[in-house]
Amino acid sequence: MARAVKAGHPQALPVLLALRYKTDTLRQPWVKPPAAVLRLLGVDKDARSRAIAALERAGLVEVRRRRGRPPLVRLVPWAPQPSGGEGGADAAG
C-alpha cells in the first residue's frame, strides 16, 4: 500500500484497492476498473486514468489499453520486502 501512496497520484490508493476488490470478487487476473465503486470513492474517469498510469509506473499493475473501451488491468504479484528494509543483499543473484 505504501508504494501506491507514493505512486505520484492522490487517487492511486483508492484505485488500487478497487482493483483488488474486483480481482478478488471475480477471481480473474485481468479486470476492467470498477466504475461504480470508483464513483463511490469520488474518482472520475480522468482521475482513474491518471491513477492507473501512476500505478503502472510504480510497477504495481500491468495495463492493456483498448481504443474506445476501458483498459484491462492486472495486479502485479509482489513479494514482501525483507524485514531488514531496503538496500540489503540481493538474494536473486
Contact map, one row per residue, 1 for C-alpha under 8 A:
111110000000100000000000000000000000000000000000000000000000000000000000000000000000000000000
111111000000000000000000000000000000000000000000000000000000000000000000000000000000000000000
111111100000000000000000000000000000000000000000000000000101000000000000000000000000000000000
111111100001100100000000000000000000000000000000000000100101000000000000000000000000000000000
111111111101100000000000000000000000000000000000000000000000000000000000000000000000000000000
011111111000000000000000000000000000000000000000000000000000000000000000000000000000000000000
001111111001000000000000000000000000000000000000000001101100000000000000000000000000000000000
000011111101000000000000000000000000000000000000000001000000000000000000000000000000000000000
000011111111000000000000000000000000000000000000011001000000000000000000000000000000000000000
000010011111100000000000000000000000000000000000001000000000000000000000000000000000000000000
000000001111111000000000000000000000000000100011001000000000000000000000000000000000000000000
000110111111111100000000000000000000000000000000001101100000000000000000000000000000000000000
100110000111111110000000000000000000000000000000000000000000000000000000000000000000000000000
000000000011111111000000000000000000010010000000000000000000000000000000000000000000000000000
000000000011111111100000000000001000010000100001001100000000000000000000000000000000000000000
000100000001111111110000000000000000000000000000000000100000000000000000000000000000000000000
000000000000111111111000000000000000000000000000000000000000000000000000000000000000000000000
000000000000011111111100000000001100110000000000000000000000000000000000000000000000000000000
000000000000001111111110000000101100000000000000000000000000000000000000101000000000000000000
000000000000000111111111000000000000000000000000000000000000000000000000001000000000000000000
000000000000000011111111100000000000000000000000000000000000000000000000000000000000000000000
000000000000000001111111111000101100000000000000000000000000000000000000000000000000000000000
000000000000000000111111111111100000000000000000000000000000000000000000000000000000000000000
000000000000000000011111111100000000000000000000000000000000000000000000000000000000000000000
000000000000000000001111111000000000000000000000000000000000000000000000000000000000000000000
000000000000000000000111111100000000000000000000000000000000000000000000000000000000000000000
000000000000000000000111111110000000000000000000000000000000000000000000000000000000000000000
000000000000000000000011011111100000000000000000000000000000000000000000000000000000000000000
000000000000000000000010001111100000000000000000000000000000000000000000011000000000000000000
000000000000000000000010000111110000000000000000000000000000000000000001111000000000000000000
000000000000000000100110000111111000000000000000000000000000000000000001110000000000000000000
000000000000000000000000000001111100000000000000000000000000000000000111100000000000000000000
000000000000001001100100000000111110010000000000000000000000000000000111100000000000000000000
000000000000000001100100000000011111110000000000000000000000000000000000000000000000000000000
000000000000000000000000000000001111111000000000000000000000000000000000000000000000000000000
000000000000000000000000000000000111111100000000000000000000000000000000000000000000000000000
000000000000000001000000000000000111111110000000000000000000000000000000000000000000000000000
000000000000011001000000000000001111111111110001000000000000000000000000000000000000000000000
000000000000000000000000000000000011111111110000000000000000000000000000000000000000000000000
000000000000000000000000000000000001111111100000000000000000000000000000000000000000000000000
000000000000010000000000000000000000111111100000000000000000000000000000000000000000000000000
000000000000000000000000000000000000011111110000000000000000000000000000000000000000000000000
000000000010001000000000000000000000011111111011000000000000000000000000000000000000000000000
000000000000000000000000000000000000011001111111000000000000000000000000000000000000000000000
000000000000000000000000000000000000000000111111100000000000000000000000000000000000000000000
000000000000000000000000000000000000000000011111110000000000000000000000000000000000000000000
000000000010000000000000000000000000000000111111111000000000000000000000000000000000000000000
000000000010001000000000000000000000010000111111111100000000000000000000000000000000000000000
000000000000000000000000000000000000000000001111111110000000000000000000000000000000000000000
000000001000000000000000000000000000000000000111111111000000000000000000000000000000000000000
000000001111001000000000000000000000000000000011111111100000000000000000000000000000000000000
000000000001001000000000000000000000000000000001111111110000100000000000000000000000000000000
000000000000000000000000000000000000000000000000111111111000000000000000000000000000000000000
000000111001000000000000000000000000000000000000011111111100000000000000000000000000000000000
000100100001000100000000000000000000000000000000001111111111100000000000000000000000000000000
000000000000000000000000000000000000000000000000000111111111111000000000000000000000000000000
000000100000000000000000000000000000000000000000000011111111000000000000000000000000000000000
001100100000000000000000000000000000000000000000000001111111100000000000000000000000000000000
000000000000000000000000000000000000000000000000000000111111110000000000000100000000000000000
001100000000000000000000000000000000000000000000000000111111110000000000001110000000000000000
000000000000000000000000000000000000000000000000000100110111111000000000111100000000000000000
000000000000000000000000000000000000000000000000000000010011111100000000111100000000000000000
000000000000000000000000000000000000000000000000000000010000111110000011110000000000000000000
000000000000000000000000000000000000000000000000000000000000011111000011100000000000000000000
000000000000000000000000000000000000000000000000000000000000001111101111000000000000000000000
000000000000000000000000000000000000000000000000000000000000000111111111000000000000000000000
000000000000000000000000000000000000000000000000000000000000000011111000000000000000000000000
000000000000000000000000000000000000000000000000000000000000000001111100000000000000000000000
000000000000000000000000000000000000000000000000000000000000000011111110000000000000000000000
000000000000000000000000000000011000000000000000000000000000000011011111000000000000000000000
000000000000000000000000000000011000000000000000000000000000001111001111100000000000000000000
000000000000000000000000000001111000000000000000000000000000001111000111110000000000000000000
000000000000000000100000000001111000000000000000000000000000111100000011111000000000000000000
000000000000000000000000000011100000000000000000000000000000111000000001111100000000000000000
000000000000000000110000000011000000000000000000000000000001110000000000111110000000000000000
000000000000000000000000000000000000000000000000000000000011110000000000011111000000000000000
000000000000000000000000000000000000000000000000000000000001000000000000001111100000000000000
000000000000000000000000000000000000000000000000000000000000000000000000000111110000000000000
000000000000000000000000000000000000000000000000000000000000000000000000000011111000000000000
000000000000000000000000000000000000000000000000000000000000000000000000000001111100000000000
000000000000000000000000000000000000000000000000000000000000000000000000000000111110110000000
000000000000000000000000000000000000000000000000000000000000000000000000000000011111110000000
000000000000000000000000000000000000000000000000000000000000000000000000000000001111100000000
000000000000000000000000000000000000000000000000000000000000000000000000000000000111110100000
000000000000000000000000000000000000000000000000000000000000000000000000000000001111111100000
000000000000000000000000000000000000000000000000000000000000000000000000000000001101111100000
000000000000000000000000000000000000000000000000000000000000000000000000000000000000111110000
000000000000000000000000000000000000000000000000000000000000000000000000000000000001111111000
000000000000000000000000000000000000000000000000000000000000000000000000000000000000001111100
000000000000000000000000000000000000000000000000000000000000000000000000000000000000000111111
000000000000000000000000000000000000000000000000000000000000000000000000000000000000000011111
000000000000000000000000000000000000000000000000000000000000000000000000000000000000000001111
000000000000000000000000000000000000000000000000000000000000000000000000000000000000000001111
